[in-house]
Amino acid sequence: MDTDIIIKGKDFYNKKEVLTKIRVDNVNWLIYYVDETTKEKWVEEYPNSEAHGGGAPQLRLISKFPWE
């Protein structure tokens, strides 16, 4: 089960600086990351995909990657 921790706005960009990109899903507009220090797994997503350019991105903490 995934948690409800979501990071947006300025905090989104600050958090991305410490993450390592793991995989890109070009079909679903998702980018998967891991925080090497905490081992947390994150997914970058665009929840307002109907907006121009996919809307504002957000990072969501997940318990595991879909391929695990």
Secondary structure as the mmCIF struct_conf table of DSSP 4:
data_model
#
loop_
_struct_conf.conf_type_id
_struct_conf.id
_struct_conf.beg_label_comp_id
_struct_conf.beg_label_asym_id
_struct_conf.beg_label_seq_id
_struct_conf.end_label_comp_id
_struct_conf.end_label_asym_id
_struct_conf.end_label_seq_id
STRN STRN1 ILE A 6 ILE A 7
HELX_RH_AL_P HELX_RH_AL_P1 GLY A 9 LYS A 16
TURN_TY1_P TURN_TY1_P1 GLU A 17 VAL A 18
STRN STRN2 THR A 20 ASP A 25
TURN_TY1_P TURN_TY1_P2 ASN A 26 TRP A 29
STRN STRN3 LEU A 30 VAL A 34
TURN_TY1_P TURN_TY1_P3 GLU A 36 THR A 38
STRN STRN4 LYS A 41 GLU A 45
TURN_TY1_P TURN_TY1_P4 PRO A 47 GLU A 50
BEND BEND1 ALA A 51 ALA A 51
HELX_RH_3T_P HELX_RH_3T_P1 HIS A 52 GLY A 54
BEND BEND2 GLY A 55 ALA A 56
STRN STRN5 GLN A 58 ILE A 62
BEND BEND3 SER A 63 LYS A 64
TURN_TY1_P TURN_TY1_P5 PRO A 66 TRP A 67
#
